[in-house]
Amino acid sequence: MKNSITLLVLTLTFVNCNSNHKAKSPYGNVKKVTSVTEHPGKKMMEANCYVCHNSTATEADRIGPPMIAIKKHYIDSETSKEDFVASMQAWIKNPNADDAKMYGAVKRFGVMPKQAFTEKTIEQISDYMYDYNIDQPEWFEDHFNEERDKGMGNGKGKGMGNDQGKKRGMQQAQTNFQDLPYGERGLKYALTTKAVLGKNLIGTIQKKGTLEALAFCNVRAYPLTDSMSVVHNAIIKRVSDKPRNPKNTANSEELEYINTFKKVIANHEEARPIVKELDNEVRVYYPITTNTICLQCHGKPNETIEASTLKKIKRLYPMDKAVGYNNNEVRGIWSINFDK
């Protein structure tokens, strides 16, 4: 099985609500807290793209190009927003090497697997990327200029990374998660943990293959998750109604939220964090959904899961239930607990 990684990884996330406003959740009798202080496309990009395309990884340690690279290769002074959105829509619907504009990235990381993304999600992320400055690694500008001088790029996007699209009221990146509303704070805890796990898992797939990735999950996933719990001073768990490891079995309350998120995703709605406030603590829940890469180990036996992979799954996880998924299905949830 050829293992590839993305130019863009975009999945469903949450949409606008009133800033710092607590209200009855559309998912049930719990409270939610979200914010409209930032562009919804920024939230979606951070929630779904930064596992592979964040701006903090070193050039040598990357598993995908940073988002600023995508912007610079697809936008120049003659590119309208409509053109850019259309290009992103076309690429996501049919990613392939012939249509790629980032030839070096395709050579290094491979072509992204086809994903089930809504046009609305792609449009909002593209809208944010076009109009606003986005973070870029310290090494990127020199790398991009060197690539362009060598004729490896397409010559687009000169100077777009630092100055294009400044808008009044543009929000700066939050660095203190404790200042965020509860829903966003819990989501940040989940997504930073996801980024650590994703970077290690996908890096293992790229370098050593799917079988070694299974061994990584078996040995390293729990310690890495626990280390992020310490970093954030929170209890961070990944739980499922169909666990691979029995330690990840959802309790009755978590099963209720898993079923809730299944309905949300099945209806092609944007998933938002569910927030439950207790006397002294907060619990935040957010779905874990499948993509094509996930299906290498969580898809259908002898279809998306190769026989050798299935054999190793049964050896490492004799009680495994985490197979049979299709793309963009809820495989479980993040369960985040922290003090008020």
C-alpha positions in Angstrom: 0.0 0.0 0.0 1.4 3.3 -1.0 1.4 5.7 2.0 1.0 9.3 1.1 0.4 12.6 2.9 -1.3 15.8 2.3 -1.0 19.1 0.6 -4.2 20.0 2.5 -6.0 18.1 5.1 -9.4 19.7 5.8 -12.3 18.2 7.9 -15.4 19.4 9.6 -15.2 21.7 12.6 -17.3 24.3 14.4 -19.0 27.5 13.2 -20.0 30.9 14.6 -21.5 31.5 18.0 -21.7 34.7 20.1 -18.4 35.7 21.7 -18.0 34.5 25.3 -21.7 33.5 25.2 -23.0 30.5 27.1 -26.1 29.0 25.7 -28.1 25.7 25.5 -26.3 23.3 23.2 -28.1 22.2 20.0 -26.7 18.7 20.9 -28.6 18.3 24.1 -29.1 19.7 27.6 -25.5 20.8 28.1 -23.8 24.2 27.8 -21.5 25.3 25.1 -19.0 28.2 24.8 -17.6 29.2 21.4 -16.4 32.5 20.0 -16.7 34.6 16.9 -13.7 36.7 17.6 -11.8 34.9 14.9 -12.6 34.1 11.3 -14.3 30.6 11.1 -11.9 29.6 8.4 -9.0 30.2 10.8 -10.6 27.9 13.3 -11.2 25.2 10.7 -7.6 25.5 9.4 -6.1 25.2 12.9 -8.4 22.3 13.8 -7.9 20.2 10.8 -4.8 21.3 8.8 -2.2 21.9 11.4 -1.6 18.3 12.2 0.5 18.1 9.1 0.8 21.8 8.0 1.5 23.7 11.2 4.1 26.5 11.2 6.1 25.3 14.2 7.7 22.1 12.8 11.3 22.5 11.5 11.9 22.1 7.8 13.6 18.7 8.3 10.9 17.4 10.6 7.9 18.3 8.5 5.3 15.8 7.3 3.6 18.3 5.0 4.2 21.8 3.6 3.1 24.8 5.8 -0.1 26.5 4.9 1.8 29.6 3.9 3.5 27.6 1.2 0.1 26.6 -0.3 -1.0 30.3 -0.2 2.2 31.5 -2.0 2.1 28.8 -4.7 -1.6 29.4 -5.5 -2.0 33.2 -5.2 -0.3 36.0 -7.1 -1.2 39.6 -7.8 -3.7 38.5 -10.5 -5.5 35.8 -8.6 -9.0 36.7 -7.4 -10.5 35.2 -4.3 -13.0 33.4 -6.6 -10.1 31.9 -8.5 -8.3 30.7 -5.4 -11.4 29.2 -3.9 -12.2 27.4 -7.1 -8.6 26.0 -7.3 -8.9 24.7 -3.7 -12.3 23.1 -4.4 -10.9 21.4 -7.6 -7.8 20.1 -5.8 -9.7 18.7 -2.8 -12.3 17.0 -5.0 -9.6 15.4 -7.2 -6.1 15.5 -5.8 -3.6 14.2 -8.4 0.0 14.7 -9.4 -0.8 16.1 -12.8 -2.7 19.1 -11.5 -0.4 19.8 -8.5 1.2 23.2 -8.3 3.6 22.2 -5.6 5.8 19.7 -7.4 8.5 19.6 -4.7 5.9 18.9 -2.0 4.3 16.1 -4.0 7.7 14.6 -4.6 8.6 14.8 -0.9 5.2 14.1 0.8 3.1 12.4 -1.9 -0.4 13.4 -3.1 -3.0 13.8 -0.5 -5.6 11.0 -0.4 -9.1 12.0 -1.6 -11.3 13.1 1.3 -15.0 13.8 1.9 -15.0 17.6 2.6 -18.0 20.0 2.3 -17.6 22.8 -0.2 -18.6 25.2 2.6 -15.6 24.1 4.7 -13.2 24.5 1.9 -14.6 27.9 1.0 -14.3 29.2 4.5 -10.7 28.0 4.9 -9.8 29.4 1.5 -11.5 32.7 2.3 -9.4 33.1 5.4 -6.2 32.1 3.6 -6.8 34.6 0.9 -7.7 37.7 3.0 -5.5 37.3 6.1 -1.9 36.9 7.0 -1.2 33.4 8.2 1.7 32.1 10.3 4.8 31.0 8.6 8.0 29.3 9.9 11.1 31.3 10.4 12.9 29.3 7.8 10.2 29.6 5.1 10.9 32.9 3.4 14.5 31.9 2.6 13.4 28.5 1.5 10.7 29.9 -0.8 13.0 32.5 -2.3 15.7 29.8 -2.9 13.1 27.5 -4.5 11.8 30.3 -6.7 15.4 31.3 -7.8 16.1 27.8 -8.8 13.0 27.7 -10.9 11.3 25.0 -8.8 8.2 27.1 -7.9 5.7 28.6 -10.2 6.6 32.2 -9.4 3.4 33.0 -7.7 2.7 34.7 -4.5 5.6 37.0 -4.2 5.4 39.0 -1.0 2.0 37.6 -0.1 3.0 36.0 3.1 3.7 39.1 5.2 1.7 42.0 3.7 -1.3 40.8 1.7 -4.8 40.9 3.0 -4.4 42.9 6.3 -7.8 43.7 7.7 -9.1 45.9 10.5 -9.7 43.8 13.5 -7.6 40.9 12.4 -7.1 38.7 15.5 -3.7 37.5 16.8 -3.1 33.9 17.5 -4.1 32.9 21.1 -1.1 31.7 23.1 -2.7 31.5 26.5 -5.3 28.8 26.3 -6.7 29.6 29.8 -7.9 32.9 28.5 -10.2 31.2 25.9 -13.8 30.3 26.4 -14.2 26.8 27.7 -15.2 25.2 24.3 -12.2 26.7 22.5 -9.9 25.9 25.4 -10.9 22.2 25.4 -10.6 22.1 21.7 -7.1 23.6 21.7 -6.1 20.9 24.3 -7.4 18.2 22.0 -5.9 19.6 18.8 -2.4 20.1 20.2 -2.5 16.5 21.4 -3.8 15.4 18.0 -0.9 17.3 16.4 1.7 15.5 18.5 0.1 12.1 17.9 -0.4 12.8 14.2 3.1 14.1 13.6 4.6 10.9 15.1 2.1 8.5 13.5 2.1 9.9 10.0 5.9 10.3 10.2 6.1 6.6 11.0 3.8 5.7 8.1 5.9 7.7 5.7 9.3 6.4 6.9 8.5 2.8 7.9 5.0 1.9 6.7 1.6 1.0 8.1 2.8 -2.1 10.1 5.3 0.0 12.0 2.7 2.6 12.6 0.6 0.0 14.4 3.5 -0.7 16.7 3.9 3.0 17.4 0.2 3.2 18.4 0.6 0.2 20.6 3.6 1.5 22.5 3.7 5.3 22.2 0.1 6.7 21.8 -0.7 6.5 25.5 2.6 8.1 26.8 2.3 10.9 24.3 -1.3 11.6 25.3 -0.4 11.5 29.0 2.5 13.9 28.4 0.1 16.4 26.8 -2.2 16.1 29.8 0.7 17.2 32.0 1.5 20.1 29.6 -2.1 21.4 29.8 -2.9 20.3 33.4 -6.0 18.5 32.1 -7.2 15.0 31.7 -7.1 14.2 27.9 -8.6 11.0 26.6 -9.6 9.5 23.3 -12.5 7.1 23.7 -14.7 5.1 21.4 -17.7 2.9 21.2 -15.6 0.5 19.1 -12.2 0.6 20.8 -9.0 -1.0 19.5 -7.5 -0.9 23.0 -10.0 -1.7 25.8 -8.5 1.3 27.8 -10.2 3.6 25.2 -13.7 2.3 25.9 -16.2 5.1 26.3 -18.4 5.4 29.4 -22.1 5.8 29.3 -22.0 9.6 29.1 -19.3 9.6 26.4 -21.3 7.0 24.4 -24.2 9.5 24.4 -22.0 12.2 22.9 -20.5 9.8 20.4 -24.0 9.0 19.1 -24.8 12.8 19.0 -21.8 13.5 16.9 -22.6 10.6 14.6 -25.9 12.3 13.8 -24.2 15.7 13.3 -21.6 14.3 10.8 -24.2 12.1 9.0 -26.3 15.2 8.4 -23.3 17.0 6.9 -23.4 19.6 9.7 -20.4 21.4 11.2 -19.3 19.7 14.5 -18.9 22.0 17.5 -17.4 21.2 20.9 -19.9 20.1 23.5 -19.2 21.7 26.8 -20.6 20.5 30.2 -19.9 22.6 33.2 -19.8 21.1 36.7 -19.2 22.8 40.0 -15.4 23.0 39.8 -14.5 21.5 36.5 -15.4 21.6 32.8 -15.8 18.7 30.4 -15.4 19.2 26.7 -16.2 16.7 24.0 -15.2 16.8 20.3 -15.5 14.1 17.5 -12.6 12.1 16.0 -13.5 11.4 12.4 -11.9 9.1 9.9 -10.1 10.0 6.7 -8.4 7.9 4.0 -5.2 7.5 6.0 -7.2 6.2 9.0 -8.8 3.5 6.8 -5.4 1.8 6.4 -5.9 0.5 9.9 -9.6 1.2 10.6 -11.3 0.5 7.3 -12.8 -2.7 5.9 -10.7 -5.9 6.1 -9.3 -7.0 2.7 -10.5 -3.7 1.2 -8.8 -0.8 2.7 -7.0 -2.9 5.4 -4.4 -5.2 3.9 -4.1 -8.8 5.1 -0.7 -8.3 6.7 -2.0 -5.2 8.5 -5.1 -7.0 9.8 -2.9 -9.9 11.0 -0.8 -7.6 13.0 -3.8 -5.8 14.4 -5.2 -9.1 15.7 -1.8 -9.9 17.3 -1.4 -6.6 19.0 -5.1 -6.0 19.9 -6.9 -9.4 20.3 -10.1 -7.6 21.4 -10.1 -5.1 18.6 -13.4 -3.6 17.4 -12.1 -0.6 15.6 -12.6 -1.7 12.0 -15.2 -1.4 9.3 -15.2 2.4 9.0 -15.8 4.4 5.8 -14.4 7.9 5.2 -15.6 10.8 7.4 -17.3 8.7 10.1 -17.1 9.2 13.8 -14.6 6.8 15.3 -14.8 8.2 18.8 -14.4 11.5 20.7 -11.9 13.6 22.5 -12.9 13.7 26.2 -11.2 16.7 28.0 -11.5 17.5 31.7 -10.0 20.6 33.3 -10.5 22.8 36.4 -12.4 26.0 36.0 
